[in-house]
Amino acid sequence: MSHDANSALAVIWSGWTATWPTQLLALIWIVWLISWAIGAFFSARTEKHVRTWDSRAYRIPILAGAVLLTPWTAGVLGEQRLWNPGNAITYVLAAVTLAGTLFTWWARIHLGRFWSNAITRKEGHRVIDTGPYGLVRHPIYTGLIAAMLATAVAVGTVTAFLGASLIAIGLWQKARMEEGFLTSELGADAYGPYCRRVPMLIPFLRPR
């Protein structure tokens, strides 16, 4: 039994959670995931959503990417790092990761009860174009992509890069589907001008 427990702990604390300061990245993501899950209880009633079957277009790459990015995948595979950025750069990348997650929370708080994990239309839904939504149309996805890429650079493994890339592709696909859904639900006259005025994911980039 003790051997089994030690083996389980070895898997949990494997990969990039085995040493500091990359452990700091894991702590940031754990806090974000827990707080994000708790925040899911505070949202308005859903009136309409994209069918679960249709959402596989973005759910599958995000799920696959999350599995690849976890420290346990690298630990189980015994993967070697492509490089070691050093403690100083890892702390900087951890700061970028933290900034990305905080940006998602700024966006979520600003969105209020209109937020949903899935593509939905909430009760009383309208276009939000202030705060972080005045910088990009999908600030939650922007923050997540930045945080994921910073984590992948700090971890420095092939699976981490593949995982972050798949998540970024999935979020981009989700953003495209969400815009089509909201244009249909809120009307092109309401959502179209916003799309022409504010960039999709990269701040200050020319909208398209």
Summary of the structure (lengths in Angstrom):
residues: 208
radius of gyration: 18.6
end to end distance: 58.5
largest distance: 64.4
contacts: 644
relative contact order: 0.16
helix: 68%
strand: 3%
